[in-house]
Each structure stands twice: as C-alpha cells, then as structure tokens.
Amino acid sequence: MTAVGVLMAALAGNAFANDELMKLSSDPKNWAMPTGDYANTRYSKLNQINKDNVKNLQVKWTFSTGVLRGHEGGPLVIGDVMYVHTPFPNTVYALDLKNDGKILWKYEPKQDANVIPIMCCDTVNRGPAYGDGKIILYQADTMVTALDAKTGKVAWQAQNGEKIDGSLSESGTSAPMIVKDKVIVGISGAEFGVRGHVTAYNLSDGKRVWRAYSTGPDSETLIDPEKTTHLGKPVGKDSGMNTWEGEQWKTGGGTTWGWYSYDPKLNLIYYGTGNPSTWNPNQRPGDNRWSMTLMARDVDTGQAKWLYQMTPHDEWDFDGVNENILVDGMEINGQPRDVVVHFDRNGFGYTLDRATGELLVAKKYDPTVNWATEVVMDPKSEQYGRPQVVNEYSTEYNGEDVNTKGVCPAALGTKDQQPAAYSPKTKLFYVPTNHVCMDYEPYKVSYTAGQPYVGATVNMYPTPKSHGGMGNFIAWDAAKGEIVWSKPEQFSVWSGALATEGDVIFYGTLEGYIKAVDTAGNELYKFKTPSGIIGNINTFEHDGKQYIAVLSGVGGWAGIGLAGGLLGAEGAAAWQQAVAGEKAPTEESQSIATAGLGAVGGYAALANYTTLGGQLTVFGLPD
C-alpha cells in the first residue's frame, strides 16, 4: 500500500482547505498533480491500456507548444480540461478535451529576458499545480502566479526570489506542490551561489507563511537543535553554519529545485537540497550542511523533524534534489516499514524510515559507481551514514587545478530530476538512469552576486567498458537494494517514468521515443515523437477511454548543446567566457566538449537523432 491509501484514510479526520484536490487526485481519470499523487509514485490504476494491447497504441492528437527549448514536466488533466505548460516564457494553455483540444485560454507571463542566461541547464519548467480552482505557475523569474483555472486570469502573485530581473541569478524551475491550504515552492541557482530555501504561501491569497533555508542559523533553517535529528541524533546548535568556513553558508547553494512529497498521517513534506557552492571543494572545507540533504518538515510550520545528508562535503556536484517516493508497509528484514525511497544523483538508492529518518538501505543502483565504495550502515560507527570516498576519484584529495579522471557517475548523476515510478503490484521501482562518467578539474573562483560561481571544468562521456550507451532503464528492489533488471539505452533516460495497473511501464528517450515495457523489461511498443523526450509521461481517462500523454522537446542539462546552441565553436566559446572567464579553454574542441557544465561533448551525437521541438503527443487505443 502506498501513502495514497493513508491519504484517503486521513480525509475523514482532517478538514483540509483543499478537499477538492484530494478528491481529484484519488480519481485515476485525472492527473491532478505534477507527481500523480502525494506519494510521488507516478502509478495509475487505469488498466484499459495493458501489456496485451499496448502494441496497438496510436497517436490520437498532438499540440504544438510554440517553444523550442527543453520540455520537462507534463500536463495536468482535471475533468474535461488539460493544462499544458512550456519552458521560458512559461506559457500555460487550457485545452478543451471535449472539443478537439480547443484552446480555452492562454497565459503568457511577461518576464525579463535577462533571466534566460542565468538558468544554468536550460530554460526548463517542471509544470504547474492545481488547487482551489487555481492553476499555480512557478515562473522562471521566481514569480509564483495563481491563475483562475476557468479563465486564466491572474488571481494573485508572490515574488519568491529577491529579484525578478536575473540580477541575483535566482530562478524558478520546479513544479509547485499544493498541500492543504499551502503552495510549496523552492528556488534554483546554486551555480551562481544562490542560497537555497523552501517557502510556503497561502493558496488563497499568496501571502508567505514560512520559509526554511538550507543553510544558516537555526532560526532561518527552521531547525530545532535538540529535536531535529540526523540519523537519530540531535543535530546541535546552528548546524547549518558551523560546518562551513566563516560566512560561506550565505552563498552556499543547497537549492531546492526538485520534487516534493507529502505524508498526511505524519503531516510531513519531503524534499532534497542541491549542491553546495562552489563546485571547487577545496574552497569550502567542512560538511557544508545542509546541502545534499533529504529533509522532512512539518507542512504547517516548516519545522524540520529529521535530516539526512547523503553526500557530505560534495566534491562532484551530486545534487540531492531527486524525488522521494513514499511506500507503506515495505518488508525490510522481515518487518513492515513505512518508508521514503530516494534515488540520489550520487548513484546510491536510499530507503529510510519516513517518520524517524532511520537509514535502512543504501546501495548503488548502477554497479559502475566508483567515487565511493559503500555507505556505512553500522549505527555504532563514527562513519554511520557516510559514503566511503575513494581517493583516486576525490577532487579535493587530488587538489585544485588537477584533472580527476574517470569519476562515475558524472555530475548529472546516475539519475537527475527525471522521476522514477513505483508499482504496488510488483513492489518494484522503475528508474530512468544515466550511465555516464566524467573528468573533473576544480579551480579557484571568487563570488560576485549574479555571476557564475562554478569553479570546475567537467568533461562527460559514456561509462567505459560497458554497453556503449549512456543510459539504462532499471527495475529496483528498494527493500533489498538490488537491480532486478536493466534495459540499456543509447542515451540517458531523461524522462519521467509511468507505471500502470495494466502491467505496462512507460518512459521516453532523448532521441524522442516513447517506449512501453512489461514488468520484466521486455519492450512492447515504441513510437518516435518529433523531438527528444525529457518530459514526464502520464495517463488519464476521458469519455471512457484511457490515454497516454507526453511532452517532447529536447533540452535540459543532457540536451543543452542542442537547446542552447552550444554545439558550434561560437556558441561554446561564448558560454565558456560567461561561465569560466580566464579559465575558459582556448582549444576549440575542448571548449565545445566542456561547455554546458560538461554535457555538450558527452551528448554531441544526440544531434544526429533529433532536433529542437515543442509538442504534446496524446496516444490511445484504436477506436
């Protein structure tokens, strides 16, 4: 049983301000949340499309978004209306499913174009949320905009960042989450030294309720030094400051651009924080708390109940922002546990008790991960919960201006933000992964507000001595920490997965294929859409028929070479000058290879298989 069951049980005893969303999300005909449900399972009870007939899928209709950048996230479906979003300028369309997808309304926010260049890894947006008759859009310029779901008119706006003109390099890329009477949003921009935070706004009027920073004093991180725990022990006073040198925590990163989940029984939200700033670990001694951390917070107050730092003193840009999937009653060592499962960028899959933060499982979900040998699981050890770093792949141990070679995974992780799915039928997780390694050379960099604060040159490439490709789609047993099966892919699997009661799992590829596999990983169907897929596949039912929907439009970090025009010498040189300055490579091939924070060279061949696009494709069975 997933947390969805708990959610419905809790309804009777809780007068939530947003009962409507609770009801909508419990009906599989809708796709009422960006994550599918509060547990982040991305599982649908619809079964009209199943393993026997999925081979007959056909395109039913398409819709052009009019934007040619990376299309992450996916559409919402509420009754007879589908809400489709785009990357910058973050246009939102309301489409009438009863009338051939007629545009009911369109909202295009006016934003400062200076926001575009400070979005490090493409101008992506992971989608709007719905609640209380409003569509909540989190704009690139950090404005949280509530739109009337029927008319598209602005109901209220809240400025989440300090500036909306890009001058401080704060940006908004994540999907908001509506919980009870609150809108939960994070912040992006760690590559510019932005200090991470998560903020709750009133769903009714947009007024700020609380804000919890990732770094800083207890009063700003909303941490109780005696009651908030890390691996079962109180964190102590000002833990978000004293693990940094001086006042480095003020530009410490730990941004919060990933996904959020919610347990109504515990009234806790779960999310991860990103990399510390700068990427040069030699410049920021200490564990750099609470970057790279899984956080559990009370949704009403923002108070932290427990924290777990996956990668203390990160040396590789292994952001911890990936989704947290909630499962009830998972049998671990013969005991049922209510857990949170997290596939970290660092290549370890974690299973924790979601009430206490007790670490239950921590295993590599790509066997080629080499930067650490293991995570220590003995509670009596001083190293409990810490990854055991291998000096050969330690960018700090090897030092500044030294190129540490062969680190696996690369900075974009064994998995980036592309969300996994969980099936309560198979009790397995279906995980889109990257199979990529890197060379990483840190260099000294100084902080200037609004300017890049990276401090490393990175070069990425397919994992050597493997299947030759850059991705796998895997099934994972989170109770044991084991890969059940793995399906190789030519490029990273950068789309979100979908599991259904029809025993079909869907995912998309960077070349543009939507693929369907059975629960053993056997391919049942594929169709090539007009552009690479980095969006999240979802499903809905309308007029008694089940449909599958996906946004295609290559981009994101993996596709930034195409989306950002960095595959040529001129574009790459301009990027290098803006980000690396005097450290910019002078040799043309190296300039291109290391552009886009290392991704351009690694994914250059993608240009042979797809090109820019922006399209929604809806699939269904033959009439």
Solvent accessible surface area in square Angstrom, and as a share of the most:
residue,aa,sasa,rsa
1,M,132,0.59
2,T,15,0.09
3,A,1,0.01
4,V,33,0.19
5,G,25,0.24
6,V,19,0.11
7,L,3,0.02
8,M,70,0.31
9,A,77,0.60
10,A,16,0.12
11,L,46,0.23
12,A,105,0.81
13,G,70,0.67
14,N,60,0.31
15,A,108,0.83
16,F,13,0.05
17,A,74,0.57
18,N,2,0.01
19,D,76,0.39
20,E,78,0.35
21,L,2,0.01
22,M,1,0.01
23,K,150,0.63
24,L,34,0.17
25,S,18,0.12
26,S,44,0.29
27,D,52,0.27
28,P,47,0.29
29,K,100,0.42
30,N,15,0.08
31,W,12,0.04
32,A,2,0.01
33,M,7,0.03
34,P,19,0.12
35,T,12,0.07
36,G,14,0.13
37,D,11,0.06
38,Y,2,0.01
39,A,0,0.00
40,N,3,0.02
41,T,2,0.01
42,R,4,0.02
43,Y,29,0.11
44,S,6,0.04
45,K,129,0.54
46,L,14,0.07
47,N,79,0.40
48,Q,76,0.34
49,I,1,0.01
50,N,44,0.23
51,K,94,0.40
52,D,96,0.50
53,N,35,0.18
54,V,0,0.00
55,K,132,0.56
56,N,69,0.35
57,L,10,0.05
58,Q,79,0.35
59,V,55,0.32
60,K,58,0.24
61,W,66,0.23
62,T,68,0.39
63,F,30,0.13
64,S,80,0.51
65,T,2,0.01
66,G,69,0.66
67,V,20,0.11
68,L,102,0.51
69,R,58,0.21
70,G,0,0.00
71,H,2,0.01
72,E,4,0.02
73,G,1,0.01
74,G,11,0.11
75,P,0,0.00
76,L,1,0.00
77,V,0,0.00
78,I,22,0.11
79,G,41,0.39
80,D,55,0.29
81,V,30,0.17
82,M,0,0.00
83,Y,9,0.03
84,V,0,0.00
85,H,2,0.01
86,T,1,0.00
87,P,1,0.01
88,F,27,0.11
89,P,33,0.21
90,N,0,0.00
91,T,3,0.02
92,V,0,0.00
93,Y,19,0.07
94,A,0,0.00
95,L,0,0.00
96,D,19,0.10
97,L,23,0.12
98,K,139,0.59
99,N,73,0.37
100,D,148,0.76
101,G,11,0.10
102,K,116,0.49
103,I,81,0.41
104,L,80,0.40
105,W,22,0.08
106,K,111,0.47
107,Y,36,0.14
108,E,71,0.32
109,P,7,0.04
110,K,180,0.76
111,Q,31,0.14
112,D,55,0.29
113,A,67,0.52
114,N,92,0.47
115,V,0,0.00
116,I,60,0.30
117,P,100,0.63
118,I,17,0.09
119,M,13,0.06
120,C,43,0.26
121,C,28,0.17
122,D,3,0.02
123,T,2,0.01
124,V,7,0.04
125,N,2,0.01
126,R,12,0.04
127,G,0,0.00
128,P,0,0.00
129,A,2,0.01
130,Y,12,0.05
131,G,0,0.00
132,D,67,0.35
133,G,31,0.29
134,K,26,0.11
135,I,0,0.00
136,I,0,0.00
137,L,0,0.00
138,Y,2,0.01
139,Q,4,0.02
140,A,0,0.00
141,D,5,0.03
142,T,0,0.00
143,M,28,0.13
144,V,0,0.00
145,T,0,0.00
146,A,0,0.00
147,L,0,0.00
148,D,54,0.28
149,A,9,0.07
150,K,179,0.76
151,T,71,0.42
152,G,10,0.09
153,K,145,0.61
154,V,73,0.42
155,A,57,0.44
156,W,23,0.08
157,Q,83,0.37
158,A,11,0.09
159,Q,81,0.36
160,N,1,0.01
161,G,7,0.07
162,E,129,0.58
163,K,97,0.41
164,I,66,0.34
165,D,57,0.30
166,G,9,0.08
167,S,56,0.36
168,L,50,0.25
169,S,0,0.00
170,E,19,0.09
171,S,3,0.02
172,G,0,0.00
173,T,12,0.07
174,S,1,0.01
175,A,3,0.03
176,P,2,0.01
177,M,11,0.05
178,I,4,0.02
179,V,0,0.00
180,K,37,0.16
181,D,56,0.29
182,K,15,0.06
183,V,0,0.00
184,I,0,0.00
185,V,0,0.00
186,G,0,0.00
187,I,1,0.01
188,S,9,0.06
189,G,11,0.10
190,A,2,0.02
191,E,19,0.08
192,F,13,0.05
193,G,3,0.03
194,V,13,0.08
195,R,42,0.15
196,G,0,0.00
197,H,8,0.03
198,V,0,0.00
199,T,0,0.00
200,A,0,0.00
201,Y,6,0.02
202,N,42,0.22
203,L,5,0.03
204,S,78,0.50
205,D,63,0.33
206,G,8,0.08
207,K,133,0.57
208,R,132,0.48
209,V,62,0.36
210,W,18,0.06
211,R,35,0.13
212,A,1,0.00
213,Y,48,0.18
214,S,2,0.01
215,T,0,0.00
216,G,0,0.00
217,P,29,0.18
218,D,21,0.11
219,S,92,0.60
220,E,64,0.28
221,T,0,0.00
222,L,36,0.18
223,I,6,0.03
224,D,40,0.21
225,P,34,0.22
226,E,125,0.56
227,K,160,0.68
228,T,0,0.00
229,T,30,0.18
230,H,29,0.13
231,L,24,0.12
232,G,57,0.54
233,K,141,0.60
234,P,75,0.47
235,V,20,0.11
236,G,27,0.26
237,K,149,0.63
238,D,31,0.16
239,S,3,0.02
240,G,0,0.00
241,M,60,0.27
242,N,102,0.52
243,T,27,0.16
244,W,15,0.05
245,E,96,0.43
246,G,61,0.59
247,E,114,0.51
248,Q,48,0.21
249,W,20,0.07
250,K,97,0.41
251,T,27,0.16
252,G,0,0.00
253,G,0,0.00
254,G,0,0.00
255,T,1,0.00
256,T,1,0.01
257,W,37,0.13
258,G,2,0.02
259,W,5,0.02
260,Y,5,0.02
261,S,0,0.00
262,Y,1,0.00
263,D,0,0.00
264,P,10,0.06
265,K,114,0.48
266,L,55,0.27
267,N,28,0.14
268,L,6,0.03
269,I,0,0.00
270,Y,0,0.00
271,Y,3,0.01
272,G,2,0.02
273,T,0,0.00
274,G,0,0.00
275,N,1,0.01
276,P,0,0.00
277,S,5,0.03
278,T,1,0.01
279,W,4,0.01
280,N,0,0.00
281,P,0,0.00
282,N,52,0.27
283,Q,37,0.16
284,R,2,0.01
285,P,59,0.37
286,G,37,0.36
287,D,28,0.14
288,N,0,0.00
289,R,45,0.16
290,W,0,0.00
291,S,0,0.00
292,M,0,0.00
293,T,0,0.00
294,L,0,0.00
295,M,1,0.00
296,A,0,0.00
297,R,0,0.00
298,D,39,0.20
299,V,0,0.00
300,D,55,0.29
301,T,78,0.46
302,G,0,0.00
303,Q,71,0.32
304,A,3,0.03
305,K,91,0.38
306,W,2,0.01
307,L,1,0.00
308,Y,0,0.00
309,Q,3,0.01
310,M,0,0.00
311,T,1,0.00
312,P,18,0.11
313,H,22,0.10
314,D,1,0.01
315,E,14,0.06
316,W,2,0.01
317,D,3,0.02
318,F,0,0.00
319,D,3,0.02
320,G,0,0.00
321,V,0,0.00
322,N,0,0.00
323,E,0,0.00
324,N,0,0.00
325,I,0,0.00
326,L,0,0.00
327,V,2,0.01
328,D,13,0.07
329,G,35,0.34
330,M,20,0.09
331,E,111,0.50
332,I,9,0.04
333,N,150,0.77
334,G,63,0.61
335,Q,108,0.48
336,P,92,0.58
337,R,51,0.18
338,D,46,0.24
339,V,0,0.00
340,V,0,0.00
341,V,0,0.00
342,H,0,0.00
343,F,0,0.00
344,D,1,0.00
345,R,3,0.01
346,N,0,0.00
347,G,0,0.00
348,F,2,0.01
349,G,0,0.00
350,Y,1,0.00
351,T,1,0.01
352,L,0,0.00
353,D,18,0.09
354,R,0,0.00
355,A,32,0.24
356,T,75,0.43
357,G,2,0.01
358,E,75,0.34
359,L,8,0.04
360,L,26,0.13
361,V,13,0.08
362,A,6,0.05
363,K,106,0.45
364,K,53,0.23
365,Y,2,0.01
366,D,9,0.05
367,P,106,0.67
368,T,51,0.29
369,V,6,0.03
370,N,39,0.20
371,W,0,0.00
372,A,1,0.01
373,T,86,0.50
374,E,93,0.42
375,V,5,0.03
376,V,20,0.12
377,M,75,0.33
378,D,71,0.37
379,P,88,0.56
380,K,188,0.80
381,S,38,0.25
382,E,173,0.78
383,Q,76,0.34
384,Y,33,0.13
385,G,1,0.01
386,R,74,0.27
387,P,11,0.07
388,Q,50,0.22
389,V,62,0.35
390,V,41,0.23
391,N,79,0.41
392,E,112,0.50
393,Y,36,0.14
394,S,5,0.03
395,T,0,0.00
396,E,63,0.28
397,Y,145,0.55
398,N,44,0.23
399,G,17,0.17
400,E,61,0.27
401,D,80,0.42
402,V,66,0.38
403,N,62,0.32
404,T,3,0.02
405,K,134,0.57
406,G,23,0.22
407,V,0,0.00
408,C,10,0.06
409,P,5,0.03
410,A,0,0.00
411,A,0,0.00
412,L,0,0.00
413,G,0,0.00
414,T,1,0.01
415,K,0,0.00
416,D,5,0.03
417,Q,3,0.01
418,Q,0,0.00
419,P,5,0.03
420,A,0,0.00
421,A,0,0.00
422,Y,6,0.02
423,S,6,0.04
424,P,40,0.25
425,K,108,0.46
426,T,43,0.25
427,K,136,0.58
428,L,25,0.12
429,F,0,0.00
430,Y,0,0.00
431,V,0,0.00
432,P,0,0.00
433,T,2,0.01
434,N,1,0.01
435,H,8,0.04
436,V,3,0.02
437,C,0,0.00
438,M,0,0.00
439,D,19,0.10
440,Y,0,0.00
441,E,55,0.25
442,P,0,0.00
443,Y,12,0.04
444,K,148,0.63
445,V,28,0.16
446,S,91,0.59
447,Y,89,0.34
448,T,77,0.45
449,A,52,0.40
450,G,9,0.09
451,Q,99,0.44
452,P,25,0.16
453,Y,17,0.07
454,V,5,0.03
455,G,1,0.01
456,A,10,0.07
457,T,34,0.20
458,V,3,0.01
459,N,40,0.20
460,M,4,0.02
461,Y,55,0.21
462,P,49,0.31
463,T,7,0.04
464,P,75,0.47
465,K,213,0.90
466,S,48,0.31
467,H,78,0.35
468,G,60,0.57
469,G,6,0.06
470,M,6,0.03
471,G,0,0.00
472,N,13,0.06
473,F,0,0.00
474,I,3,0.01
475,A,0,0.00
476,W,1,0.00
477,D,28,0.14
478,A,1,0.01
479,A,26,0.20
480,K,131,0.55
481,G,9,0.08
482,E,93,0.42
483,I,59,0.30
484,V,77,0.44
485,W,36,0.13
486,S,56,0.36
487,K,32,0.13
488,P,75,0.47
489,E,12,0.06
490,Q,79,0.35
491,F,6,0.03
492,S,0,0.00
493,V,0,0.00
494,W,3,0.01
495,S,0,0.00
496,G,0,0.00
497,A,0,0.00
498,L,0,0.00
499,A,1,0.00
500,T,4,0.02
501,E,57,0.26
502,G,5,0.05
503,D,33,0.17
504,V,0,0.00
505,I,3,0.01
506,F,1,0.00
507,Y,0,0.00
508,G,0,0.00
509,T,2,0.01
510,L,0,0.00
511,E,14,0.06
512,G,0,0.00
513,Y,56,0.21
514,I,0,0.00
515,K,19,0.08
516,A,0,0.00
517,V,0,0.00
518,D,22,0.12
519,T,47,0.27
520,A,61,0.47
521,G,12,0.11
522,N,84,0.43
523,E,73,0.33
524,L,51,0.25
525,Y,28,0.11
526,K,102,0.43
527,F,77,0.32
528,K,84,0.36
529,T,5,0.03
530,P,77,0.48
531,S,0,0.00
532,G,0,0.00
533,I,0,0.00
534,I,0,0.00
535,G,0,0.00
536,N,4,0.02
537,I,0,0.00
538,N,1,0.00
539,T,0,0.00
540,F,3,0.01
541,E,38,0.17
542,H,21,0.09
543,D,122,0.63
544,G,45,0.43
545,K,88,0.37
546,Q,2,0.01
547,Y,36,0.14
548,I,0,0.00
549,A,0,0.00
550,V,1,0.00
551,L,0,0.00
552,S,0,0.00
553,G,0,0.00
554,V,0,0.00
555,G,0,0.00
556,G,1,0.01
557,W,13,0.05
558,A,2,0.01
559,G,2,0.02
560,I,10,0.05
561,G,6,0.06
562,L,30,0.15
563,A,8,0.06
564,G,31,0.30
565,G,48,0.46
566,L,13,0.06
567,L,55,0.27
568,G,39,0.38
569,A,41,0.32
570,E,153,0.69
571,G,23,0.22
572,A,0,0.00
573,A,53,0.41
574,A,63,0.49
575,W,45,0.16
576,Q,7,0.03
577,Q,115,0.51
578,A,68,0.53
579,V,32,0.18
580,A,15,0.12
581,G,23,0.23
582,E,169,0.76
583,K,85,0.36
584,A,19,0.15
585,P,31,0.20
586,T,141,0.82
587,E,101,0.45
588,E,107,0.48
589,S,70,0.45
590,Q,76,0.34
591,S,7,0.05
592,I,36,0.18
593,A,22,0.17
594,T,4,0.02
595,A,0,0.00
596,G,1,0.01
597,L,10,0.05
598,G,0,0.00
599,A,0,0.00
600,V,1,0.01
601,G,27,0.26
602,G,11,0.11
603,Y,8,0.03
604,A,43,0.34
605,A,47,0.37
606,L,2,0.01
607,A,45,0.35
608,N,123,0.63
609,Y,90,0.34
610,T,16,0.09
611,T,83,0.48
612,L,60,0.30
613,G,10,0.09
614,G,10,0.10
615,Q,36,0.16
616,L,0,0.00
617,T,2,0.01
618,V,0,0.00
619,F,0,0.00
620,G,1,0.01
621,L,34,0.17
622,P,68,0.43
623,D,148,0.76
